[in-house]
Amino acid sequence: MASKPVKPVYYEIRVKAAWRKLYYLKTTANLGIKWTRRTTGQNKPWRLEAWVNADHAHDPDRRLSRSGYIIRANGNIIDFGTGLQPKTASSTPVAEYVALASLTKQLILILAFVEVDI
């Protein structure tokens, strides 16, 4: 006697979630991020800003510092991030330098995709 294969319960949950996502994409296709092009002059059409901050020994258990950054192009946020630093910083300035290095890596990655005259 052959038995029918039993579908796991999570299968139905995943199918319903997939349908919800497809419905969301279909009904919000006309929405998006509004980009503004604020020019600072005819020779410099793009303005790139970057902000970074760090909190020394923020995590009470491991004494790791927390850092965060925001990158804006023409006033629009294009990237941001926050997280615990991988190593323990010895002071606040060291934590700030580690955060600045993380921001610099992100800026190099972004500038590799965008043609920007600096």
N, CA, C and O atoms as a GROMACS GRO file, in nm:
protein
  472
    1MET      N    1   0.082  -0.116   0.000
    1MET     CA    2   0.000   0.000   0.000
    1MET      C    3   0.088   0.125   0.000
    1MET      O    4   0.171   0.142   0.088
    2ALA      N    5   0.069   0.210  -0.098
    2ALA     CA    6   0.149   0.332  -0.107
    2ALA      C    7   0.081   0.443  -0.030
    2ALA      O    8  -0.041   0.462  -0.038
    3SER      N    9   0.161   0.516   0.046
    3SER     CA   10   0.104   0.628   0.122
    3SER      C   11   0.135   0.760   0.050
    3SER      O   12   0.235   0.773  -0.020
    4LYS      N   13   0.046   0.855   0.070
    4LYS     CA   14   0.064   0.986   0.007
    4LYS      C   15   0.170   1.064   0.084
    4LYS      O   16   0.176   1.055   0.207
    5PRO      N   17   0.255   1.139   0.014
    5PRO     CA   18   0.353   1.220   0.085
    5PRO      C   19   0.283   1.332   0.164
    5PRO      O   20   0.187   1.393   0.117
    6VAL      N   21   0.332   1.354   0.281
    6VAL     CA   22   0.273   1.454   0.370
    6VAL      C   23   0.351   1.584   0.355
    6VAL      O   24   0.474   1.586   0.365
    7LYS      N   25   0.278   1.694   0.330
    7LYS     CA   26   0.342   1.824   0.321
    7LYS      C   27   0.368   1.876   0.462
    7LYS      O   28   0.279   1.872   0.547
    8PRO      N   29   0.488   1.924   0.487
    8PRO     CA   30   0.514   1.982   0.619
    8PRO      C   31   0.428   2.106   0.640
    8PRO      O   32   0.387   2.172   0.545
    9VAL      N   33   0.402   2.137   0.766
    9VAL     CA   34   0.320   2.252   0.800
    9VAL      C   35   0.384   2.381   0.752
    9VAL      O   36   0.314   2.472   0.706
   10TYR      N   37   0.516   2.391   0.762
   10TYR     CA   38   0.582   2.514   0.724
   10TYR      C   39   0.571   2.542   0.575
   10TYR      O   40   0.592   2.655   0.532
   11TYR      N   41   0.538   2.441   0.494
   11TYR     CA   42   0.521   2.460   0.350
   11TYR      C   43   0.407   2.558   0.322
   11TYR      O   44   0.422   2.650   0.242
   12GLU      N   45   0.292   2.537   0.389
   12GLU     CA   46   0.177   2.625   0.370
   12GLU      C   47   0.208   2.767   0.418
   12GLU      O   48   0.164   2.864   0.357
   13ILE      N   49   0.281   2.778   0.526
   13ILE     CA   50   0.317   2.910   0.578
   13ILE      C   51   0.405   2.984   0.478
   13ILE      O   52   0.386   3.103   0.455
   14ARG      N   53   0.501   2.914   0.419
   14ARG     CA   54   0.590   2.977   0.321
   14ARG      C   55   0.516   3.016   0.194
   14ARG      O   56   0.543   3.121   0.136
   15VAL      N   57   0.423   2.934   0.150
   15VAL     CA   58   0.346   2.965   0.030
   15VAL      C   59   0.260   3.089   0.055
   15VAL      O   60   0.253   3.177  -0.031
   16LYS      N   61   0.196   3.097   0.171
   16LYS     CA   62   0.115   3.215   0.204
   16LYS      C   63   0.203   3.340   0.211
   16LYS      O   64   0.163   3.446   0.164
   17ALA      N   65   0.320   3.328   0.270
   17ALA     CA   66   0.412   3.443   0.278
   17ALA      C   67   0.457   3.486   0.139
   17ALA      O   68   0.468   3.605   0.112
   18ALA      N   69   0.484   3.391   0.052
   18ALA     CA   70   0.525   3.424  -0.085
   18ALA      C   71   0.413   3.496  -0.159
   18ALA      O   72   0.439   3.593  -0.231
   19TRP      N   73   0.288   3.451  -0.142
   19TRP     CA   74   0.175   3.519  -0.206
   19TRP      C   75   0.158   3.660  -0.152
   19TRP      O   76   0.128   3.752  -0.228
   20ARG      N   77   0.177   3.678  -0.021
   20ARG     CA   78   0.167   3.813   0.038
   20ARG      C   79   0.272   3.904  -0.020
   20ARG      O   80   0.244   4.021  -0.049
   21LYS      N   81   0.394   3.855  -0.039
   21LYS     CA   82   0.501   3.936  -0.096
   21LYS      C   83   0.472   3.972  -0.241
   21LYS      O   84   0.493   4.085  -0.283
   22LEU      N   85   0.423   3.876  -0.317
   22LEU     CA   86   0.388   3.904  -0.457
   22LEU      C   87   0.275   4.006  -0.465
   22LEU      O   88   0.278   4.096  -0.549
   23TYR      N   89   0.175   3.994  -0.378
   23TYR     CA   90   0.065   4.091  -0.375
   23TYR      C   91   0.117   4.230  -0.339
   23TYR      O   92   0.075   4.329  -0.399
   24TYR      N   93   0.206   4.237  -0.243
   24TYR     CA   94   0.265   4.366  -0.204
   24TYR      C   95   0.340   4.429  -0.321
   24TYR      O   96   0.323   4.548  -0.348
   25LEU      N   97   0.421   4.351  -0.390
   25LEU     CA   98   0.496   4.403  -0.504
   25LEU      C   99   0.403   4.450  -0.617
   25LEU      O  100   0.430   4.550  -0.683
   26LYS      N  101   0.294   4.377  -0.637
   26LYS     CA  102   0.200   4.414  -0.743
   26LYS      C  103   0.127   4.544  -0.708
   26LYS      O  104   0.108   4.630  -0.795
   27THR      N  105   0.085   4.559  -0.584
   27THR     CA  106   0.004   4.676  -0.546
   27THR      C  107   0.088   4.800  -0.517
   27THR      O  108   0.034   4.910  -0.512
   28THR      N  109   0.218   4.785  -0.499
   28THR     CA  110   0.303   4.902  -0.470
   28THR      C  111   0.404   4.930  -0.581
   28THR      O  112   0.507   4.993  -0.558
   29ALA      N  113   0.374   4.882  -0.701
   29ALA     CA  114   0.468   4.900  -0.812
   29ALA      C  115   0.485   5.047  -0.849
   29ALA      O  116   0.588   5.085  -0.905
   30ASN      N  117   0.386   5.130  -0.820
   30ASN     CA  118   0.395   5.271  -0.856
   30ASN      C  119   0.465   5.354  -0.748
   30ASN      O  120   0.488   5.473  -0.768
   31LEU      N  121   0.498   5.295  -0.636
   31LEU     CA  122   0.567   5.366  -0.528
   31LEU      C  123   0.717   5.351  -0.543
   31LEU      O  124   0.765   5.261  -0.612
   32GLY      N  125   0.791   5.439  -0.479
   32GLY     CA  126   0.936   5.428  -0.486
   32GLY      C  127   1.002   5.535  -0.404
   32GLY      O  128   0.935   5.609  -0.331
   33ILE      N  129   1.131   5.545  -0.414
   33ILE     CA  130   1.208   5.646  -0.343
   33ILE      C  131   1.219   5.768  -0.432
   33ILE      O  132   1.255   5.757  -0.550
   34LYS      N  133   1.189   5.883  -0.378
   34LYS     CA  134   1.198   6.007  -0.455
   34LYS      C  135   1.338   6.065  -0.437
   34LYS      O  136   1.380   6.096  -0.326
   35TRP      N  137   1.407   6.079  -0.548
   35TRP     CA  138   1.541   6.137  -0.548
   35TRP      C  139   1.531   6.281  -0.596
   35TRP      O  140   1.467   6.310  -0.697
   36THR      N  141   1.596   6.368  -0.525
   36THR     CA  142   1.602   6.506  -0.568
   36THR      C  143   1.744   6.535  -0.614
   36THR      O  144   1.840   6.476  -0.566
   37ARG      N  145   1.754   6.626  -0.708
   37ARG     CA  146   1.887   6.662  -0.759
   37ARG      C  147   1.912   6.808  -0.723
   37ARG      O  148   1.886   6.898  -0.803
   38ARG      N  149   1.961   6.828  -0.606
   38ARG     CA  150   1.993   6.962  -0.560
   38ARG      C  151   2.132   6.997  -0.610
   38ARG      O  152   2.231   6.939  -0.566
   39THR      N  153   2.139   7.090  -0.699
   39THR     CA  154   2.269   7.127  -0.754
   39THR      C  155   2.329   7.240  -0.670
   39THR      O  156   2.260   7.331  -0.626
   40THR      N  157   2.459   7.231  -0.651
   40THR     CA  158   2.531   7.336  -0.580
   40THR      C  159   2.605   7.425  -0.678
   40THR      O  160   2.687   7.507  -0.637
   41GLY      N  161   2.577   7.411  -0.803
   41GLY     CA  162   2.644   7.487  -0.908
   41GLY      C  163   2.646   7.405  -1.035
   41GLY      O  164   2.621   7.284  -1.032
   42GLN      N  165   2.677   7.467  -1.144
   42GLN     CA  166   2.676   7.394  -1.270
   42GLN      C  167   2.792   7.296  -1.280
   42GLN      O  168   2.780   7.194  -1.348
   43ASN      N  169   2.902   7.324  -1.214
   43ASN     CA  170   3.018   7.236  -1.224
   43ASN      C  171   3.013   7.119  -1.125
   43ASN      O  172   3.083   7.020  -1.144
   44LYS      N  173   2.930   7.130  -1.020
   44LYS     CA  174   2.924   7.024  -0.918
   44LYS      C  175   2.779   6.980  -0.899
   44LYS      O  176   2.712   7.027  -0.806
   45PRO      N  177   2.728   6.890  -0.985
   45PRO     CA  178   2.589   6.850  -0.972
   45PRO      C  179   2.561   6.755  -0.857
   45PRO      O  180   2.447   6.746  -0.812
   46TRP      N  181   2.661   6.683  -0.807
   46TRP     CA  182   2.640   6.588  -0.699
   46TRP      C  183   2.711   6.634  -0.572
   46TRP      O  184   2.823   6.685  -0.577
   47ARG      N  185   2.644   6.615  -0.460
   47ARG     CA  186   2.704   6.646  -0.331
   47ARG      C  187   2.695   6.522  -0.244
   47ARG      O  188   2.586   6.473  -0.215
   48LEU      N  189   2.808   6.471  -0.202
   48LEU     CA  190   2.815   6.350  -0.120
   48LEU      C  191   2.854   6.390   0.021
   48LEU      O  192   2.956   6.456   0.041
   49GLU      N  193   2.772   6.348   0.120
   49GLU     CA  194   2.800   6.376   0.261
   49GLU      C  195   2.811   6.243   0.334
   49GLU      O  196   2.745   6.145   0.299
   50ALA      N  197   2.895   6.241   0.436
   50ALA     CA  198   2.909   6.121   0.518
   50ALA      C  199   2.921   6.162   0.664
   50ALA      O  200   2.995   6.254   0.698
   51TRP      N  201   2.848   6.094   0.750
   51TRP     CA  202   2.849   6.120   0.893
   51TRP      C  203   2.882   5.990   0.966
   51TRP      O  204   2.835   5.883   0.928
   52VAL      N  205   2.963   6.002   1.069
   52VAL     CA  206   3.002   5.883   1.145
   52VAL      C  207   3.008   5.918   1.293
   52VAL      O  208   3.038   6.031   1.331
   53ASN      N  209   2.981   5.818   1.377
   53ASN     CA  210   2.989   5.838   1.522
   53ASN      C  211   3.020   5.704   1.587
   53ASN      O  212   2.993   5.598   1.532
   54ALA      N  213   3.078   5.712   1.706
   54ALA     CA  214   3.110   5.590   1.781
   54ALA      C  215   3.087   5.615   1.929
   54ALA      O  216   3.102   5.727   1.978
   55ASP      N  217   3.051   5.508   2.000
   55ASP     CA  218   3.030   5.513   2.144
   55ASP      C  219   3.126   5.413   2.207
   55ASP      O  220   3.112   5.292   2.186
   56HIS      N  221   3.223   5.461   2.283
   56HIS     CA  222   3.328   5.376   2.338
   56HIS      C  223   3.272   5.281   2.444
   56HIS      O  224   3.202   5.324   2.536
   57ALA      N  225   3.302   5.153   2.429
   57ALA     CA  226   3.267   5.047   2.525
   57ALA      C  227   3.118   5.046   2.555
   57ALA      O  228   3.078   5.042   2.671
   58HIS      N  229   3.036   5.051   2.453
   58HIS     CA  230   2.891   5.057   2.469
   58HIS      C  231   2.833   4.927   2.524
   58HIS      O  232   2.745   4.929   2.610
   59ASP      N  233   2.882   4.815   2.475
   59ASP     CA  234   2.830   4.684   2.518
   59ASP      C  235   2.880   4.652   2.658
   59ASP      O  236   3.000   4.640   2.677
   60PRO      N  237   2.791   4.638   2.757
   60PRO     CA  238   2.837   4.617   2.894
   60PRO      C  239   2.901   4.480   2.920
   60PRO      O  240   2.984   4.467   3.010
   61ASP      N  241   2.863   4.380   2.843
   61ASP     CA  242   2.916   4.246   2.866
   61ASP      C  243   3.056   4.228   2.807
   61ASP      O  244   3.145   4.176   2.874
   62ARG      N  245   3.076   4.269   2.683
   62ARG     CA  246   3.205   4.249   2.616
   62ARG      C  247   3.287   4.376   2.605
   62ARG      O  248   3.401   4.372   2.559
   63ARG      N  249   3.231   4.490   2.646
   63ARG     CA  250   3.298   4.620   2.642
   63ARG      C  251   3.339   4.660   2.501
   63ARG      O  252   3.443   4.724   2.481
   64LEU      N  253   3.257   4.622   2.404
   64LEU     CA  254   3.284   4.660   2.266
   64LEU      C  255   3.219   4.794   2.236
   64LEU      O  256   3.117   4.829   2.296
   65SER      N  257   3.278   4.869   2.146
   65SER     CA  258   3.225   4.998   2.107
   65SER      C  259   3.122   4.982   1.996
   65SER      O  260   3.130   4.889   1.915
   66ARG      N  261   3.026   5.072   1.993
   66ARG     CA  262   2.925   5.073   1.888
   66ARG      C  263   2.955   5.189   1.795
   66ARG      O  264   2.988   5.299   1.840
   67SER      N  265   2.943   5.165   1.665
   67SER     CA  266   2.965   5.272   1.568
   67SER      C  267   2.853   5.272   1.466
   67SER      O  268   2.784   5.172   1.447
   68GLY      N  269   2.835   5.387   1.402
   68GLY     CA  270   2.732   5.400   1.301
   68GLY      C  271   2.770   5.506   1.200
   68GLY      O  272   2.851   5.594   1.229
   69TYR      N  273   2.711   5.499   1.082
   69TYR     CA  274   2.740   5.596   0.977
   69TYR      C  275   2.617   5.618   0.891
   69TYR      O  276   2.528   5.533   0.885
   70ILE      N  277   2.612   5.733   0.826
   70ILE     CA  278   2.509   5.767   0.728
   70ILE      C  279   2.579   5.831   0.609
   70ILE      O  280   2.665   5.917   0.626
   71ILE      N  281   2.543   5.788   0.489
   71ILE     CA  282   2.597   5.847   0.366
   71ILE      C  283   2.480   5.904   0.288
   71ILE      O  284   2.381   5.835   0.262
   72ARG      N  285   2.491   6.031   0.249
   72ARG     CA  286   2.386   6.100   0.175
   72ARG      C  287   2.440   6.151   0.042
   72ARG      O  288   2.553   6.200   0.035
   73ALA      N  289   2.359   6.141  -0.062
   73ALA     CA  290   2.391   6.198  -0.193
   73ALA      C  291   2.282   6.298  -0.226
   73ALA      O  292   2.165   6.261  -0.239
   74ASN      N  293   2.320   6.424  -0.241
   74ASN     CA  294   2.226   6.532  -0.269
   74ASN      C  295   2.113   6.539  -0.166
   74ASN      O  296   1.999   6.569  -0.201
   75GLY      N  297   2.144   6.511  -0.042
   75GLY     CA  298   2.045   6.518   0.065
   75GLY      C  299   1.963   6.392   0.083
   75GLY      O  300   1.880   6.387   0.174
   76ASN      N  301   1.983   6.290   0.002
   76ASN     CA  302   1.909   6.164   0.010
   76ASN      C  303   1.997   6.058   0.074
   76ASN      O  304   2.111   6.039   0.033
   77ILE      N  305   1.945   5.989   0.174
   77ILE     CA  306   2.021   5.882   0.238
   77ILE      C  307   2.033   5.765   0.141
   77ILE      O  308   1.933   5.711   0.094
   78ILE      N  309   2.157   5.726   0.112
   78ILE     CA  310   2.180   5.614   0.021
   78ILE      C  311   2.238   5.493   0.093
   78ILE      O  312   2.230   5.382   0.041
   79ASP      N  313   2.295   5.513   0.212
   79ASP     CA  314   2.350   5.401   0.287
   79ASP      C  315   2.361   5.441   0.433
   79ASP      O  316   2.388   5.556   0.465
   80PHE      N  317   2.340   5.344   0.520
   80PHE     CA  318   2.359   5.365   0.663
   80PHE      C  319   2.393   5.232   0.726
   80PHE      O  320   2.364   5.126   0.671
   81GLY      N  321   2.453   5.238   0.841
   81GLY     CA  322   2.486   5.116   0.912
   81GLY      C  323   2.522   5.143   1.056
   81GLY      O  324   2.568   5.252   1.090
   82THR      N  325   2.502   5.045   1.138
   82THR     CA  326   2.539   5.053   1.279
   82THR      C  327   2.572   4.913   1.327
   82THR      O  328   2.521   4.814   1.274
   83GLY      N  329   2.656   4.905   1.427
   83GLY     CA  330   2.690   4.775   1.482
   83GLY      C  331   2.804   4.784   1.582
   83GLY      O  332   2.867   4.888   1.598
   84LEU      N  333   2.828   4.672   1.647
   84LEU     CA  334   2.940   4.664   1.741
   84LEU      C  335   3.070   4.648   1.664
   84LEU      O  336   3.076   4.576   1.564
   85GLN      N  337   3.172   4.713   1.712
   85GLN     CA  338   3.303   4.700   1.649
   85GLN      C  339   3.363   4.564   1.684
   85GLN      O  340   3.337   4.512   1.793
   86PRO      N  341   3.442   4.506   1.594
   86PRO     CA  342   3.491   4.370   1.617
   86PRO      C  343   3.592   4.356   1.730
   86PRO      O  344   3.601   4.250   1.792
   87LYS      N  345   3.667   4.461   1.759
   87LYS     CA  346   3.769   4.455   1.864
   87LYS      C  347   3.740   4.560   1.970
   87LYS      O  348   3.670   4.658   1.945
   88THR      N  349   3.794   4.540   2.088
   88THR     CA  350   3.779   4.636   2.196
   88THR      C  351   3.873   4.754   2.173
   88THR      O  352   3.994   4.736   2.158
   89ALA      N  353   3.815   4.874   2.170
   89ALA     CA  354   3.895   4.995   2.151
   89ALA      C  355   3.948   5.041   2.287
   89ALA      O  356   3.880   5.028   2.388
   90SER      N  357   4.069   5.094   2.287
   90SER     CA  358   4.131   5.136   2.414
   90SER      C  359   4.081   5.271   2.462
   90SER      O  360   4.095   5.304   2.580
   91SER      N  361   4.022   5.352   2.371
   91SER     CA  362   3.973   5.484   2.412
   91SER      C  363   3.869   5.532   2.311
   91SER      O  364   3.846   5.469   2.208
   92THR      N  365   3.805   5.644   2.342
   92THR     CA  366   3.705   5.700   2.252
   92THR      C  367   3.764   5.740   2.118
   92THR      O  368   3.703   5.709   2.016
   93PRO      N  369   3.880   5.808   2.112
   93PRO     CA  370   3.936   5.841   1.980
   93PRO      C  371   3.966   5.717   1.895
   93PRO      O  372   3.948   5.720   1.773
   94VAL      N  373   4.012   5.610   1.957
   94VAL     CA  374   4.039   5.488   1.881
   94VAL      C  375   3.909   5.431   1.825
   94VAL      O  376   3.905   5.385   1.711
   95ALA      N  377   3.802   5.434   1.905
   95ALA     CA  378   3.672   5.387   1.858
   95ALA      C  379   3.623   5.472   1.742
   95ALA      O  380   3.564   5.421   1.647
   96GLU      N  381   3.647   5.603   1.749
   96GLU     CA  382   3.608   5.693   1.640
   96GLU      C  383   3.687   5.662   1.513
   96GLU      O  384   3.630   5.663   1.404
   97TYR      N  385   3.817   5.634   1.526
   97TYR     CA  386   3.899   5.600   1.408
   97TYR      C  387   3.853   5.468   1.345
   97TYR      O  388   3.853   5.456   1.222
   98VAL      N  389   3.816   5.371   1.426
   98VAL     CA  390   3.766   5.244   1.373
   98VAL      C  391   3.637   5.267   1.296
   98VAL      O  392   3.617   5.211   1.189
   99ALA      N  393   3.548   5.350   1.352
   99ALA     CA  394   3.422   5.383   1.284
   99ALA      C  395   3.449   5.458   1.154
   99ALA      O  396   3.383   5.433   1.053
  100LEU      N  397   3.545   5.548   1.155
  100LEU     CA  398   3.581   5.623   1.034
  100LEU      C  399   3.637   5.530   0.927
  100LEU      O  400   3.610   5.549   0.808
  101ALA      N  401   3.715   5.430   0.967
  101ALA     CA  402   3.768   5.333   0.870
  101ALA      C  403   3.654   5.253   0.807
  101ALA      O  404   3.658   5.224   0.687
  102SER      N  405   3.553   5.216   0.886
  102SER     CA  406   3.438   5.144   0.833
  102SER      C  407   3.362   5.230   0.733
  102SER      O  408   3.320   5.182   0.628
  103LEU      N  409   3.344   5.358   0.765
  103LEU     CA  410   3.278   5.450   0.674
  103LEU      C  411   3.358   5.466   0.545
  103LEU      O  412   3.300   5.468   0.436
  104THR      N  413   3.488   5.477   0.556
  104THR     CA  414   3.574   5.493   0.438
  104THR      C  415   3.561   5.374   0.344
  104THR      O  416   3.558   5.391   0.222
  105LYS      N  417   3.554   5.253   0.399
  105LYS     CA  418   3.536   5.134   0.316
  105LYS      C  419   3.404   5.141   0.239
  105LYS      O  420   3.399   5.106   0.121
  106GLN      N  421   3.298   5.186   0.305
  106GLN     CA  422   3.169   5.198   0.238
  106GLN      C  423   3.172   5.304   0.130
  106GLN      O  424   3.114   5.286   0.022
  107LEU      N  425   3.240   5.417   0.156
  107LEU     CA  426   3.250   5.523   0.056
  107LEU      C  427   3.327   5.476  -0.067
  107LEU      O  428   3.288   5.507  -0.180
  108ILE      N  429   3.433   5.402  -0.047
  108ILE     CA  430   3.511   5.349  -0.160
  108ILE      C  431   3.423   5.255  -0.243
  108ILE      O  432   3.430   5.257  -0.366
  109LEU      N  433   3.343   5.174  -0.177
  109LEU     CA  434   3.254   5.082  -0.248
  109LEU      C  435   3.149   5.159  -0.328
  109LEU      O  436   3.122   5.126  -0.443
  110ILE      N  437   3.090   5.262  -0.268
  110ILE     CA  438   2.989   5.341  -0.338
  110ILE      C  439   3.050   5.416  -0.455
  110ILE      O  440   2.992   5.419  -0.563
  111LEU      N  441   3.167   5.477  -0.435
  111LEU     CA  442   3.231   5.553  -0.542
  111LEU      C  443   3.276   5.463  -0.657
  111LEU      O  444   3.294   5.511  -0.769
  112ALA      N  445   3.294   5.334  -0.630
  112ALA     CA  446   3.330   5.242  -0.738
  112ALA      C  447   3.211   5.220  -0.833
  112ALA      O  448   3.231   5.188  -0.950
  113PHE      N  449   3.088   5.239  -0.784
  113PHE     CA  450   2.970   5.221  -0.866
  113PHE      C  451   2.920   5.348  -0.931
  113PHE      O  452   2.843   5.344  -1.027
  114VAL      N  453   2.962   5.462  -0.879
  114VAL     CA  454   2.911   5.591  -0.925
  114VAL      C  455   3.028   5.673  -0.980
  114VAL      O  456   3.136   5.677  -0.921
  115GLU      N  457   3.005   5.738  -1.092
  115GLU     CA  458   3.108   5.825  -1.146
  115GLU      C  459   3.092   5.962  -1.082
  115GLU      O  460   2.995   6.033  -1.110
  116VAL      N  461   3.186   5.999  -0.997
  116VAL     CA  462   3.178   6.124  -0.924
  116VAL      C  463   3.308   6.200  -0.945
  116VAL      O  464   3.417   6.144  -0.933
  117ASP      N  465   3.296   6.328  -0.976
  117ASP     CA  466   3.414   6.414  -0.986
  117ASP      C  467   3.442   6.471  -0.849
  117ASP      O  468   3.359   6.545  -0.794
  118ILE      N  469   3.556   6.438  -0.793
  118ILE     CA  470   3.591   6.487  -0.659
  118ILE      C  471   3.694   6.597  -0.671
  118ILE      O  472   3.738   6.652  -0.570
   0.00000   0.00000   0.00000
